[in-house]
Amino acid sequence: ALTNTPAATNTVPAATALPTPTLAPPTTTATPAPSATATEPPPATSTATPTATELPAIENSPDAFWAASYFDNPDFNGQPFRSEQLATIGHHWGLSRPAGLPETFGVRWQRNIALPARSYRLYVWSRGGVRVRLNDVIVLEDWQTGPLRLNEVSVSLADAIYTVVIDHYQIPGPADFHIWWEPQGNTEWTATYWANRDLSGTPVSSEQVETLAMDWNDGAPVAGLGRDNFSVRWERTVDLAGGLYRFDAGYDDGLRLYVDGLLLIDDWQTGVARTASAELWLEPGRHQLVVDYFEGLGQASASLSWQRLGQTFPNWRGEYFANTQLLGVPVQLRNDLAPDFDWGQGAPIAGVGPDTFSVRWSRRVSLEAGVYRLAIRADDGFRLYLDGVLVLDRWANPDQAAFHEVRLQLTGQHLLELLYYDQSFAANIAWELERLGPILTE
């Protein structure tokens, strides 16, 4: 994950105002991850290229939803494979894909949005290529694949309705895409209030708050709301060092916490005052926190805090999932000496069964210049990525007794990511990296 902060600030005129749009989180469910060990390599580098200096005004009406068009190719050729309307954009597909699409696909989201005049900061976390256009002018572009990375850019807008078009393509491998924006320089929580339990309809009001530590007891949170049967959404962008973080929430009645669109805490029900905690590895850079909350009857309170855990991954960071697609939050993160295991027909860790699980191992290595052999043997499937590029691919169920290898000329720092899954029966994986000799030159 790497942060790209363009020096230029885009300035865009236009005309018509509504409140700043809220990119709400998706409704994916995840299992909180237990403690682990931390210190991941720094992210790779990407280049966002803001080119707009002026946006043409376009006569349009605001849209209530995003129009999503999916293509079975990364070049957006032909007719869309399928289309749908979405309230939000924020996807953590893992190794799965939108229904019916191949591993390599393209998606285009489009929407007319009314934005008030101000400077905004736009953020995109992605593994694949991304291009963002406002009124047909490119304001952010990073049209390449690679490791999970952050692109961000500033843009100054006039009061107007803008046609926002977001193009994204993905190749085989983990697929993540999350986009949001906020007023430039905002360092507080944006709180939005509804007079119902499900954050629906027109909000009663919104405000900026410094901390999320509310204890309303039997009172109403703001004027215009009753003391019962209301809901609140808090949104904020935070700049975090890379590492393993623990998020602690307190609430009465229900609460959901999303981090970069990933549902981390999900306790959407009435009950007494209680707490919940969850852990998540985060790449260095800016991250979006969204807290949804509702109050039924009686006492009302909500709070959120987080801290970076002082643990490290000196070898390989292993992320273990209770599914074959690396979906959701890992059941466990831990330091593994090497991706070299023979579990037989047993489970790899507590909380994961002996079948239908997956693992992502990652680490950064520093290599002397030379020709290297990278080899993997696994039962069932594996994929090996070097700096986000797929170099070995055996994503299949049959037993694989032989090593599969690739020979590459390498030097310096490199990010290795090894993905593995077991469908059924025996589970094992072995890994080899050896230097065969110097790079030969004529």
Secondary structure, 3 states (H helix, E strand, C coil): CCEECCCCEEEECCCCCCCCCCCCCCCCCCCCECCCCCCCCCCCCCCCCCCCCCCCCCCCCCCCCEEEEEECCCCCCCCCCEEEEECCCEEEEECCCCCCCCCCEEEEEEEEEEECCEEEEEEEEECCEEEEEECCEEEEEECCCCCCEEEEEEEEECCEEEEEEEEEEECCCCEEEEEEEEECCCCCEEEEEECCCCCCCCCCEEEEECCCEEEEECCCCCCCCCCCCEEEEEEEEEEECCEEEEEEEEEECEEEEEECCEEEEEECCCCCCEEEEEEEEECCEEEEEEEEEEECCCCEEEEEEEEECCCCCCCEEEEEECCCCCCCCCCEEEEECCCCEEEECCCCCCCCCCCCEEEEEEEEEEEEEEEEEEEEEEECEEEEEECCEEEEEECCCCCCCCCEEEEEEEEEEEEEEEEEEECCCCEEEEEEEEEEECCCCC
